[in-house]
């Protein structure tokens, strides 16, 4: 009876250790899965941040190019306005000369 009792106790301890080992392995597996999921999410966030930074840099470059083009056009308009003013003065002067010649 005592040997059977000792064998039953050893079997119970073995099964308890096996169950504890299974729980530990399940916990480790769950932790590994959670870590892998977290790492995937972190990489995805990093990718999105990188895309946003790239888009922001492109938008900034477009804005800079548009500002430069606007400045170029303003300068061109100023040149054209100055040329038009010069032509108007010449026409007035020529018209005055023609009127004086006819008078």
C-alpha positions as CSV (number, residue, x, y, z in Angstrom):
1,X,0.0,0.0,0.0
2,X,2.8,2.4,0.9
3,X,4.6,1.7,-2.4
4,X,1.5,2.4,-4.4
5,X,0.9,5.6,-2.4
6,X,4.5,6.7,-3.1
7,X,4.1,5.9,-6.8
8,X,0.8,7.8,-6.9
9,X,2.5,10.8,-5.3
10,X,5.4,10.6,-7.8
11,X,2.9,10.5,-10.6
12,X,1.0,13.4,-9.2
13,X,4.2,15.5,-8.9
14,X,5.3,14.5,-12.4
15,X,1.9,15.5,-13.8
16,X,2.0,18.8,-11.8
17,X,5.5,19.6,-13.2
18,X,4.3,18.7,-16.7
19,X,1.3,21.0,-16.3
20,X,3.5,23.8,-14.9
21,X,5.9,23.3,-17.9
22,X,2.9,23.5,-20.3
23,X,1.6,26.7,-18.6
24,X,5.1,28.2,-18.7
25,X,5.6,27.3,-22.4
26,X,2.1,28.7,-23.2
27,X,3.0,31.9,-21.4
28,X,6.3,32.2,-23.2
29,X,4.6,31.5,-26.5
30,X,1.9,34.2,-25.8
31,X,4.7,36.7,-24.8
32,X,6.6,35.9,-28.0
33,X,3.5,36.4,-30.1
34,X,2.7,39.7,-28.3
35,X,6.3,40.9,-28.8
36,X,6.2,40.0,-32.5
37,X,2.9,41.8,-32.9
38,X,4.3,44.9,-31.1
39,X,7.4,44.8,-33.3
40,X,5.2,44.6,-36.5
41,X,3.1,47.5,-35.2
42,X,6.2,49.6,-34.4
43,X,7.7,48.9,-37.9
44,X,4.4,49.9,-39.5
45,X,4.3,53.1,-37.5
46,X,7.9,53.8,-38.5
47,X,7.0,53.2,-42.1
48,X,4.0,55.6,-41.9
49,X,6.1,58.2,-40.2
50,X,8.7,57.9,-42.9
51,X,6.1,58.2,-45.6
52,X,4.7,61.3,-43.9
53,X,8.1,62.9,-43.5
54,X,8.8,62.2,-47.2
55,X,5.5,63.7,-48.2
56,X,6.1,66.7,-46.0
57,X,9.6,67.2,-47.6
58,X,8.0,66.9,-51.1
59,X,5.3,69.4,-50.2
60,X,7.9,71.8,-48.8
61,X,10.0,71.5,-52.0
62,X,6.9,72.1,-54.2
63,X,6.0,75.2,-52.1
64,X,9.6,76.4,-52.5
65,X,9.5,75.9,-56.2
66,X,6.1,77.6,-56.5
67,X,7.4,80.6,-54.5
68,X,10.5,80.8,-56.7
69,X,8.3,80.7,-59.8
70,X,6.0,83.3,-58.4
71,X,9.0,85.6,-57.7
72,X,10.2,85.0,-61.2
73,X,6.8,85.9,-62.6
74,X,6.6,89.0,-60.4
75,X,10.0,90.1,-61.7
76,X,9.0,89.5,-65.3
77,X,5.8,91.5,-64.8
78,X,7.8,94.4,-63.4
79,X,10.0,94.3,-66.5
80,X,7.0,94.2,-68.8
81,X,5.3,97.1,-66.8
82,X,8.5,99.2,-67.1
83,X,8.7,98.4,-70.9
84,X,5.1,99.4,-71.3
85,X,5.6,102.7,-69.4
86,X,8.6,103.4,-71.6
87,X,6.6,102.7,-74.8
88,X,3.7,104.9,-73.5
89,X,6.1,107.8,-72.9
90,X,7.6,107.4,-76.4
91,X,4.2,107.3,-78.0
92,X,3.2,110.5,-76.1
93,X,6.4,112.2,-77.1
94,X,6.0,111.1,-80.7
95,X,2.4,112.2,-80.7
96,X,3.4,115.6,-79.2
97,X,6.1,115.9,-81.9
98,X,3.6,115.1,-84.7
99,X,1.1,117.6,-83.3
100,X,3.9,120.3,-83.2
101,X,4.9,119.4,-86.7
102,X,1.3,119.8,-87.9
103,X,0.7,123.1,-86.1
